[in-house]
Amino acid sequence: MIVLSFGGKAPRVAESALVADSACLIGDVEIGDNTSIWPGVVIRGDAAPIRVGNNCHIEENTVLHGLVTIGDNTMIGHNCVVEGNVGHNTLIGNGASVLVEAKVGNLCIVAANAVVLENMNIPPRSFVAGVPGRIRGELTQHNIEMMEFYMPYYIGLVEEYKRQGIWRR
């Protein structure tokens, strides 16, 4: 992994986290326990602090920048841009954007390619889709079960990467 200090602040990564060699962490960044950061991810804590919780999965080519907090047990898909806050147990679909000072609540799904605009406040258990993103409804039990199904898969995948010695610090 590429780890760069900025403004006297260096990224802090939990020992149990898995971070790809090609991921780039800059400045005031904190990565929680059992979190995975996949290839091509850029987390730029050069403008404001970025906190990624425990048991999170940040997938390939995603960018986190600005004042960002990602709650525990949250998945951020491939090719996302996150510049706002994302709650616990939330799924941000591939290619989605969460813009500056937006807040996505706990237990939400933001659909692939959706754009959560600046300063939007998405309440818990919401399903968001579209450009601009709009609340399309409340999560169903099926949606929640789907998210609960995928989390153990990623935890197992991370454990297999660790077992094989891939991306060890």
C-alpha positions as CSV (number, residue, x, y, z in Angstrom):
1,M,0.0,0.0,0.0
2,I,1.1,3.6,-0.6
3,V,1.0,5.5,2.7
4,L,1.8,9.2,2.6
5,S,1.9,11.7,5.5
6,F,0.3,15.1,4.8
7,G,0.3,18.2,7.0
8,G,2.1,16.2,9.7
9,K,-0.6,13.5,9.8
10,A,0.0,9.9,8.8
11,P,-2.7,7.2,8.0
12,R,-3.4,4.7,10.8
13,V,-4.5,1.2,9.8
14,A,-5.7,-1.4,12.2
15,E,-3.4,-4.5,12.2
16,S,-6.3,-6.7,11.2
17,A,-7.2,-4.7,8.2
18,L,-6.4,-5.9,4.6
19,V,-5.1,-3.1,2.3
20,A,-4.1,-3.8,-1.3
21,D,-0.6,-2.8,-2.4
22,S,-2.0,-0.4,-5.0
23,A,-4.3,1.4,-2.5
24,C,-3.2,4.9,-1.6
25,L,-3.8,6.4,1.9
26,I,-2.9,10.0,2.4
27,G,-2.9,12.2,5.5
28,D,-5.5,12.0,8.3
29,V,-7.0,8.6,7.6
30,E,-8.0,5.9,10.0
31,I,-9.0,2.4,8.9
32,G,-10.8,0.1,11.4
33,D,-10.5,-3.5,12.4
34,N,-11.1,-6.2,9.8
35,T,-11.7,-3.7,7.0
36,S,-10.6,-4.4,3.5
37,I,-9.4,-1.8,1.0
38,W,-9.1,-3.2,-2.5
39,P,-6.8,-2.3,-5.4
40,G,-6.9,1.2,-6.8
41,V,-8.7,2.8,-3.8
42,V,-7.5,6.3,-3.0
43,I,-8.3,7.7,0.5
44,R,-7.2,11.3,0.6
45,G,-7.2,12.8,4.1
46,D,-5.4,15.9,3.0
47,A,-8.4,18.3,3.3
48,A,-10.2,16.8,6.3
49,P,-10.1,13.6,8.4
50,I,-11.4,10.3,7.0
51,R,-12.6,7.5,9.3
52,V,-13.5,4.1,8.0
53,G,-15.1,1.8,10.6
54,N,-14.7,-1.8,11.5
55,N,-15.7,-4.7,9.1
56,C,-16.0,-2.4,6.1
57,H,-15.2,-3.3,2.5
58,I,-14.1,-0.5,0.1
59,E,-13.9,-2.0,-3.4
60,E,-11.7,-1.3,-6.4
61,N,-11.1,2.2,-7.7
62,T,-13.2,4.0,-5.1
63,V,-12.1,7.5,-3.9
64,L,-12.8,8.9,-0.4
65,H,-12.0,12.6,0.0
66,G,-13.1,15.4,2.2
67,L,-14.7,15.1,5.7
68,V,-15.8,11.4,5.5
69,T,-17.0,8.9,8.1
70,I,-17.9,5.4,7.0
71,G,-19.8,3.4,9.7
72,D,-19.1,-0.2,10.7
73,N,-20.2,-3.1,8.5
74,T,-20.6,-1.0,5.4
75,M,-19.8,-1.9,1.8
76,I,-18.7,0.7,-0.7
77,G,-18.8,-0.8,-4.3
78,H,-16.4,-0.5,-7.2
79,N,-15.7,3.0,-8.7
80,C,-17.5,5.1,-6.1
81,V,-16.8,8.6,-5.0
82,V,-17.6,9.4,-1.3
83,E,-17.2,12.9,0.0
84,G,-19.9,12.7,2.7
85,N,-20.9,10.4,5.6
86,V,-22.2,6.9,5.3
87,G,-23.8,5.1,8.3
88,H,-23.5,1.6,9.7
89,N,-24.7,-1.5,7.8
90,T,-25.1,0.4,4.6
91,L,-24.4,-0.6,1.0
92,I,-23.2,2.0,-1.6
93,G,-23.6,0.4,-5.1
94,N,-21.0,0.4,-7.8
95,G,-20.4,3.7,-9.4
96,A,-22.4,5.7,-6.9
97,S,-21.4,9.1,-5.5
98,V,-22.1,10.6,-2.1
99,L,-21.2,14.2,-2.5
100,V,-19.9,16.9,0.0
101,E,-21.7,17.0,3.3
102,A,-24.3,14.4,2.3
103,K,-25.4,12.0,5.0
104,V,-26.5,8.5,4.3
105,G,-28.1,6.9,7.3
106,N,-27.7,3.5,8.9
107,L,-29.0,0.4,7.1
108,C,-29.5,2.1,3.7
109,I,-28.9,1.0,0.1
110,V,-27.7,3.6,-2.5
111,A,-28.2,1.9,-5.9
112,A,-25.5,1.6,-8.5
113,N,-24.6,4.9,-10.3
114,A,-26.9,6.9,-8.0
115,V,-25.7,10.4,-7.0
116,V,-26.5,11.6,-3.4
117,L,-26.3,15.4,-3.8
118,E,-24.5,17.8,-1.6
119,N,-26.1,18.3,1.9
120,M,-28.7,15.6,1.3
121,N,-29.8,13.8,4.4
122,I,-30.9,10.2,3.7
123,P,-32.8,8.7,6.7
124,P,-32.1,5.2,8.0
125,R,-33.5,2.2,6.1
126,S,-33.8,4.1,2.8
127,F,-33.4,2.9,-0.7
128,V,-31.9,5.6,-2.9
129,A,-31.6,5.5,-6.7
130,G,-31.2,7.8,-9.7
131,V,-29.4,11.0,-10.7
132,P,-30.0,13.0,-8.7
133,G,-30.6,10.4,-6.0
134,R,-34.1,10.2,-4.6
135,I,-35.5,8.0,-1.9
136,R,-37.5,5.3,-3.7
137,G,-38.7,3.6,-0.5
138,E,-37.9,1.9,2.7
139,L,-35.7,-1.2,2.7
140,T,-37.6,-4.5,2.7
141,Q,-36.7,-7.5,4.8
142,H,-35.4,-9.1,1.5
143,N,-33.0,-6.1,1.0
144,I,-31.7,-6.5,4.6
145,E,-31.3,-10.2,4.2
146,M,-29.4,-9.7,0.9
147,M,-26.9,-7.3,2.7
148,E,-26.5,-9.7,5.6
149,F,-25.8,-12.5,3.1
150,Y,-22.9,-10.7,1.4
151,M,-21.1,-9.5,4.5
152,P,-19.9,-13.0,5.6
153,Y,-18.8,-13.7,2.0
154,Y,-16.5,-10.7,2.1
155,I,-15.2,-11.5,5.6
156,G,-14.4,-15.0,4.3
157,L,-12.7,-13.6,1.2
158,V,-10.6,-11.3,3.3
159,E,-9.6,-14.2,5.6
160,E,-8.5,-16.2,2.5
161,Y,-6.4,-13.3,1.3
162,K,-4.7,-13.2,4.7
163,R,-4.2,-16.9,4.8
164,Q,-2.5,-16.8,1.4
165,G,-0.3,-14.0,2.6
166,I,-1.6,-11.5,0.0
167,W,-1.0,-7.8,0.8
168,R,0.6,-8.4,4.1
169,R,2.3,-5.4,5.7
